[in-house]
């Protein structure tokens, strides 16, 4: 079996373990979804009838097997709250989350790569120190604090950008900046450290001795070899980007999977919670798999 085949096979128990854990935790949350749906004034008979219709009166083991059986058929069930298939509800919200994550990743890379290279080339100088201080500040600022701060400054004080919602490119700026800032801070440090490791290598001195310009040495030789650990961090942090989107989406009322997940937890909408977590887990798994595959493209030695 190939390395890729083994990795794909290992993903099955990983995803199954996540789903089992989420199923158990969701059903341990205090509160009754039927009471949430019908309200406190509903009669006992109505509550029991709806609980029976939804299969919530069955033992937990039967509910779990039913959930796995539906999953095997590609059916995640029906949302209690939206009264629609879970796949349709998540499918409507997923483009917004993907758009936000992609924009945040672009923001992070546009900030991190130039600053990380600059800090390494200007090591121990003013630019390097300012970059390290800025990255420390970026890591220290949580999304639930940075988001409202940007709203106060750019929406309320300056009036440049909308406060919340998803209406046009302008509404994407603040959520993407909030989500991408922490990742940029981490990538700046990683890019700087990786560049410092390769800048003293012999092959760079050889390239300079052959008359290759300093910019070409940095861009063609040093940066390529320094990218491998950076790609690793990007892959791992992209999963964190999706989980961080849960907080950021709620701060900015962004209609993505994160907002949907919070609404589902509040409404005790078990199928929708499980579906949202499944999507986020699969995104983690897919990104990590693609990161492994990208290794062999950047560094051919990994193929062996």
Phi and psi in degrees as a GROMACS rama.xvg file:
@    title "Ramachandran Plot"
@    xaxis  label "Phi"
@    yaxis  label "Psi"
@TYPE xy
-73.2187  165.283  UNK-2
-60.3738  -38.9286  UNK-3
-66.1025  -39.4038  UNK-4
-62.557  -42.196  UNK-5
-63.8064  -41.1241  UNK-6
-63.212  -42.9143  UNK-7
-63.2535  -38.1706  UNK-8
-66.7148  -36.5399  UNK-9
-69.8012  -21.5403  UNK-10
-69.3898  -28.2228  UNK-11
-61.4415  -54.951  UNK-12
-64.4914  -28.7863  UNK-13
-63.6084  -50.6556  UNK-14
-65.3379  -39.8571  UNK-15
-63.6326  -40.3906  UNK-16
-62.9221  -42.3064  UNK-17
-62.5695  -44.8973  UNK-18
-64.1657  -40.8132  UNK-19
-63.2853  -44.3501  UNK-20
-62.3596  -44.6314  UNK-21
-64.5202  -41.3934  UNK-22
-58.2018  -46.3965  UNK-23
-67.5477  -43.3187  UNK-24
-65.3158  -40.6804  UNK-25
-62.4295  -39.3732  UNK-26
-78.8451  -11.6565  UNK-27
-90.246  -10.4184  UNK-28
-63.458  129.416  UNK-29
-60.2224  145.567  UNK-30
116.918  151.612  UNK-31
-115.022  119.119  UNK-32
-62.0884  -29.7205  UNK-33
-66.9642  -40.4735  UNK-34
-66.7761  -35.7669  UNK-35
-63.2733  -39.7957  UNK-36
-73.6547  -42.3446  UNK-37
-95.7361  -16.3793  UNK-38
90.0848  164.92  UNK-39
-71.0565  -19.8414  UNK-40
-87.3153  -1.23447  UNK-41
-67.6234  147.845  UNK-42
-75.5755  159.788  UNK-43
-61.8381  -38.0764  UNK-44
-63.4852  -41.9985  UNK-45
-64.4754  -40.5299  UNK-46
-62.3788  -45.0308  UNK-47
-66.2974  -38.3636  UNK-48
-64.5866  -45.7098  UNK-49
-66.926  -38.1852  UNK-50
-62.1912  -38.1424  UNK-51
-68.6079  -42.6379  UNK-52
-60.7849  -36.5148  UNK-53
-85.3299  -7.14607  UNK-54
80.028  14.1375  UNK-55
-80.9568  -8.58737  UNK-56
-88.7518  -0.0242958  UNK-57
-84.5958  158.988  UNK-58
-58.221  153.013  UNK-59
-60.1094  -36.5365  UNK-60
-62.5209  -40.9311  UNK-61
-66.1979  -39.6625  UNK-62
-62.628  -38.2565  UNK-63
-66.1308  -45.9959  UNK-64
-63.5227  -36.8609  UNK-65
-64.9643  -38.9567  UNK-66
-63.9289  -45.0721  UNK-67
-66.0793  -38.581  UNK-68
-61.7191  -43.711  UNK-69
-63.8118  -38.3666  UNK-70
-63.2812  -39.4648  UNK-71
-63.2347  -28.0408  UNK-72
-91.7265  3.3035  UNK-73
78.0937  20.7273  UNK-74
-113.423  114.57  UNK-75
-91.2073  6.62369  UNK-76
90.7611  -173.227  UNK-77
-110.203  139.623  UNK-78
-68.548  130.636  UNK-79
-64.9465  -38.6835  UNK-80
-80.0205  -47.7908  UNK-81
-85.127  -15.3744  UNK-82
56.875  37.6751  UNK-83
-134.904  161.984  UNK-84
-58.1951  138.931  UNK-85
-59.377  -39.4591  UNK-86
-59.8417  -38.8235  UNK-87
-68.0058  -40.2026  UNK-88
-65.818  -45.804  UNK-89
-68.6838  -37.8538  UNK-90
-60.5546  -32.0507  UNK-91
-73.1649  -28.0317  UNK-92
-93.8055  -22.0123  UNK-93
-61.8058  -40.6747  UNK-94
-58.0546  -34.6185  UNK-95
-66.8898  -41.4371  UNK-96
-67.4459  -42.4887  UNK-97
-62.2249  -40.7862  UNK-98
-62.797  -44.0598  UNK-99
-66.0934  -43.6428  UNK-100
-64.2929  -41.9557  UNK-101
-65.0328  -41.8821  UNK-102
-65.6942  -40.4729  UNK-103
-65.3783  -39.3852  UNK-104
-65.0447  -40.1722  UNK-105
-62.8823  -43.1636  UNK-106
-59.4813  -45.3036  UNK-107
-62.9673  -44.6925  UNK-108
-68.965  -39.8518  UNK-109
-63.8637  -31.3988  UNK-110
-84.0434  -44.9837  UNK-111
-73.9303  -45.5339  UNK-112
-63.947  -51.236  UNK-113
-62.0356  -42.5687  UNK-114
-68.9776  -37.7121  UNK-115
-64.5394  -41.6221  UNK-116
-66.1093  -44.2163  UNK-117
-60.8099  -43.4841  UNK-118
-63.6941  -37.5973  UNK-119
-70.6358  -42.5844  UNK-120
-67.4985  -36.3892  UNK-121
-100.712  42.8467  UNK-122
-55.1472  134.534  UNK-123
65.6017  10.4584  UNK-124
-100.201  -178.485  UNK-125
-59.1708  -43.9112  UNK-126
-61.1805  -39.5479  UNK-127
-65.0885  -45.6609  UNK-128
-66.4155  -41.8112  UNK-129
-63.8063  -38.5659  UNK-130
-64.1426  -42.7714  UNK-131
-65.7363  -39.69  UNK-132
-64.6545  -43.2202  UNK-133
-63.2935  -40.2255  UNK-134
-68.3244  -35.4729  UNK-135
-64.5669  -41.1427  UNK-136
-63.8163  -40.4558  UNK-137
-64.2725  -39.791  UNK-138
-68.0545  -31.9884  UNK-139
-79.0973  -14.7376  UNK-140
-95.044  110.828  UNK-141
-71.6904  154.446  UNK-142
-59.672  -38.8904  UNK-143
-70.7589  -12.328  UNK-144
-99.0517  -42.6638  UNK-145
-67.137  -40.253  UNK-146
-57.7997  -55.8791  UNK-147
-59.5787  -33.3884  UNK-148
-63.1034  -44.2434  UNK-149
-66.5181  -34.993  UNK-150
-64.0788  -45.1718  UNK-151
-60.3725  -43.7516  UNK-152
-74.3673  -53.9535  UNK-153
-90.1081  -19.1859  UNK-154
-101.736  -52.543  UNK-155
-80.3069  -47.1083  UNK-156
-76.513  -53.7671  UNK-157
-91.4576  -26.1186  UNK-158
69.4491  24.2421  UNK-159
-82.9213  -34.3842  UNK-160
-129.929  152.377  UNK-161
-67.0535  153.419  UNK-162
-72.4245  -44.6688  UNK-163
-155.173  -179.017  UNK-164
90.0365  178.551  UNK-165
-131.151  81.2835  UNK-166
-132.587  91.958  UNK-167
87.1934  172.772  UNK-168
-64.9828  -31.9172  UNK-169
-61.9146  -34.0925  UNK-170
-72.4383  -12.6351  UNK-171
-86.5866  -19.5883  UNK-172
-62.5787  -53.8907  UNK-173
-66.488  -46.387  UNK-174
-61.2834  -40.4087  UNK-175
-66.6305  -39.6907  UNK-176
-65.4579  -41.4562  UNK-177
-62.4714  -46.5045  UNK-178
-73.8022  -34.5782  UNK-179
-83.3644  -17.0322  UNK-180
-65.2463  -45.7102  UNK-181
-64.8621  -40.6536  UNK-182
-64.89  -39.4857  UNK-183
-60.5188  -41.2899  UNK-184
-62.014  -40.3883  UNK-185
-69.0573  -43.3264  UNK-186
-68.4868  -32.1507  UNK-187
-58.5524  -47.9484  UNK-188
-65.4692  -40.8141  UNK-189
-66.877  -43.1594  UNK-190
-62.545  -42.8114  UNK-191
-61.1699  -48.4139  UNK-192
-62.9634  -41.7684  UNK-193
-66.4735  -41.1086  UNK-194
-64.7386  -40.0276  UNK-195
-62.8065  -33.1824  UNK-196
-66.1055  -36.6212  UNK-197
-95.747  -18.0964  UNK-198
-64.2371  -24.9145  UNK-199
-94.0413  6.75683  UNK-200
-70.0163  153.35  UNK-201
-64.7042  -37.1177  UNK-202
-66.6009  -23.4499  UNK-203
-74.0777  -38.0555  UNK-204
-62.8792  -39.0987  UNK-205
-63.0222  -42.8709  UNK-206
-62.0273  -41.8722  UNK-207
-64.9012  -40.0429  UNK-208
-63.3531  -27.7942  UNK-209
-81.3527  -0.725559  UNK-210
94.2521  9.44569  UNK-211
-69.5231  133.995  UNK-212
-63.3365  155.664  UNK-213
-62.5655  -39.6786  UNK-214
-63.4339  -39.8993  UNK-215
-68.3386  -37.0908  UNK-216
-61.565  -43.8752  UNK-217
-67.5867  -48.7277  UNK-218
-73.7326  -42.9625  UNK-219
-87.5424  -35.9256  UNK-220
-107.052  -55.0634  UNK-221
-69.3771  -47.5531  UNK-222
-64.6622  -40.2471  UNK-223
-59.2425  -43.589  UNK-224
-77.2646  -20.7764  UNK-225
-86.1339  -8.54777  UNK-226
-77.1078  -22.8035  UNK-227
-58.3617  -53.1708  UNK-228
-64.9663  -28.9635  UNK-229
-66.8  -41.8128  UNK-230
-62.4266  -37.9929  UNK-231
-59.2825  -47.3595  UNK-232
-66.5024  -39.7362  UNK-233
-60.0169  -44.3758  UNK-234
-62.1582  -46.5422  UNK-235
-68.0037  -39.4212  UNK-236
-77.4027  -18.7659  UNK-237
-65.3565  -34.6858  UNK-238
-63.3966  -43.1104  UNK-239
-64.0491  -29.5027  UNK-240
-62.1192  -40.6342  UNK-241
-68.6544  -41.3418  UNK-242
-70.1826  -36.0891  UNK-243
-66.3503  -23.1663  UNK-244
-65.6605  -22.449  UNK-245
-60.3321  -45.4841  UNK-246
-70.9192  -48.3262  UNK-247
-63.5853  -41.03  UNK-248
-61.9228  -36.7631  UNK-249
-72.6808  -36.1328  UNK-250
-62.0588  -40.2778  UNK-251
-102.982  11.262  UNK-252
50.8253  41.1373  UNK-253
-79.8289  124.628  UNK-254
-79.7566  61.6131  UNK-255
-111.625  -166.457  UNK-256
-66.6857  -32.878  UNK-257
-62.3808  -48.2382  UNK-258
-62.363  -40.7706  UNK-259
-61.5978  -39.9094  UNK-260
-64.2894  -43.9792  UNK-261
-62.6304  -43.1405  UNK-262
-62.3573  -40.0389  UNK-263
-66.7208  -39.8613  UNK-264
-65.1461  -42.4573  UNK-265
-61.7648  -39.5336  UNK-266
-87.279  3.58129  UNK-267
53.8616  37.8203  UNK-268
-85.0489  83.694  UNK-269
-55.3677  -51.4782  UNK-270
-58.7715  -37.9241  UNK-271
-71.4243  -38.5776  UNK-272
-59.9991  -48.5416  UNK-273
-62.0258  -39.2927  UNK-274
-65.1287  -42.9583  UNK-275
-63.3226  -44.5287  UNK-276
-65.4277  -37.3325  UNK-277
-61.0208  -44.5593  UNK-278
-62.6992  -45.4204  UNK-279
-64.2593  -40.8762  UNK-280
-63.3391  -44.2306  UNK-281
-64.1512  -34.908  UNK-282
-63.8683  -43.8296  UNK-283
-54.7429  -51.5928  UNK-284
-62.1031  -44.9283  UNK-285
-64.0824  -42.3968  UNK-286
-65.6264  -42.4215  UNK-287
-65.0676  -37.0544  UNK-288
-65.5421  -44.2097  UNK-289
-65.3967  -33.3756  UNK-290
-63.4988  -43.8039  UNK-291
-60.5926  -41.5628  UNK-292
-66.3673  -34.0584  UNK-293
-70.3691  -25.8857  UNK-294
-52.1847  -47.559  UNK-295
-67.1993  -22.6893  UNK-296
-76.6048  -43.4314  UNK-297
-75.2284  -42.9564  UNK-298
-126.641  100.768  UNK-299
-58.6899  -20.7488  UNK-300
-64.7462  -23.5293  UNK-301
-69.2621  -23.9369  UNK-302
-66.4699  -26.7247  UNK-303
